[in-house]
Amino acid sequence: MTPLSRIPLAIPDLRGREAELLVKCVTDNWVSSAGPEVTAFEAGIAALTGRCHAIAVVNGTAALHLALLASEIKPGDRVVVPDWTFAASANAVAHAGATPIFVDVTEVDWALDPILLSKALAADRTIRAVIAVDPVGHAADLDSIHSICRQYDVVLVEDAAGAIGGTYKGKPCGALGDVSAFSFNGNKTLTAGGGGMVLTDDAHIAQIVRHRSTQARPGADYIHDAVGYNYRMTNLNAAVGLAQLERLGEMVSAKRAIAARYDAAFAGRTDIKPMPRPDHSESSCWLYSVRVEHEDAARTLVRTLQEHNAEARIFWRSLSQQAPWQGAPRYLNGVAEALSGTVVSLPCSSSLSENDQDRVIAAIDVWRDSGMAAA
Ligand SMILES: *Cc1c(COP(=O)(O)O)cnc(C)c1O
């Protein structure tokens, strides 16, 4: 009997022209941080999101950092971060010298809670920006959040790192913040190997982002007019990103089909609940995740899948509870704490076969039938 192959959690799907475009970079001698593929990738992402400006950078964290700097966030300012997100959202605030203030998420969409956000902004006039995260592939309630931000005259940064291909009320994720950010890390739907993109319609912000991402050097000689960063994406990464962009529609369709099959398999169950798909958003279904009843159930689920040679992982945990942020201000309602340890991501690469997905579903049935789901 041949051993069953290992089913990974979320790996790159490189079945397009990635190798061809990489070879072209080498042949054309454009491998570093300028080149036609960087320009074409920026133009492609701007077109996808309908944005006036797209600036390619080394990763999503750098994109968020520059988005904050260009929005004039300074040391001493406070920036709202959802309590349930990837650490990068809060780290970017710290990189800008500002202080994250953690606001909880809702049960309904696992994204920033507009009511709590209003409370935080009314109480704390040192808040200068809000980072709204589009979690697992769908959008936060960005109309509500945007109008609250306008009311208090604070900048809205959309952390759409994992949400490329998703929409909010018909508009693309990445189009909805004053400044938005994508990540092209290896586990995202579209990867560039590593990379990020800053998106905005504001020419001034775009100019600052571009300038700061290349050591704040106005010309070709060694004159600098600010503290800069070495954050530009290389042409090699852009070549991979560009090849991926050609297949984005196909990859998102595959992710949605995988999500629909999982949803059908878990329909009516109480031990395992599919991730939210709020009415306001069509999810890209980036990282298919489920909620289980408690952390022991999550641990046994991951272990059972491991025993069946499939990779699963307990997802984000409340950031305000973690070591770097013990003293950070917070507005919490218990949701992020309840999600911590009880959300598990399942294999959902866009290249996942139906056969392998059936193996995952069968392993989850073993977990249920063993009683571990309820124990
Ligand atoms: C992936 C991710 C990031 C960070 O992107 P990198 O490219 O890994 O730096 C930031 N925020 C969220 C919500 C993410 O999922």
The ligand as an SDF file (V2000), in Angstrom:
LIG
                    3D

 15 15  0  0  0  0  0  0  0  0999 V2000
   -0.3050   37.9870    6.5350 C   0  0  0  0  0  0  0  0  0  0  0  0
   -0.8420   39.1160    7.3120 C   0  0  0  0  0  0  0  0  0  0  0  0
   -0.0680   40.2650    7.5700 C   0  0  0  0  0  0  0  0  0  0  0  0
    1.4150   40.3670    7.3120 C   0  0  0  0  0  0  0  0  0  0  0  0
    1.8600   40.1800    6.0440 O   0  0  0  0  0  0  0  0  0  0  0  0
    3.3960   39.7430    5.8000 P   0  0  0  0  0  0  0  0  0  0  0  0
    3.5130   39.7930    4.3140 O   0  0  0  0  0  0  0  0  0  0  0  0
    3.5520   38.3660    6.3590 O   0  0  0  0  0  0  0  0  0  0  0  0
    4.2740   40.7350    6.4700 O   0  0  0  0  0  0  0  0  0  0  0  0
   -0.6750   41.3310    8.2220 C   0  0  0  0  0  0  0  0  0  0  0  0
   -1.9600   41.2820    8.6010 N   0  0  0  0  0  0  0  0  0  0  0  0
   -2.7210   40.1920    8.3940 C   0  0  0  0  0  0  0  0  0  0  0  0
   -4.1510   40.2300    8.8200 C   0  0  0  0  0  0  0  0  0  0  0  0
   -2.1870   39.0650    7.7580 C   0  0  0  0  0  0  0  0  0  0  0  0
   -2.9660   37.9890    7.5810 O   0  0  0  0  0  0  0  0  0  0  0  0
  1  2  1  0
  2  3  1  0
  2 14  2  0
  3  4  1  0
  3 10  2  0
  4  5  1  0
  5  6  1  0
  6  7  2  0
  6  8  1  0
  6  9  1  0
 10 11  1  0
 11 12  2  0
 12 13  1  0
 12 14  1  0
 14 15  1  0
M  END
$$$$
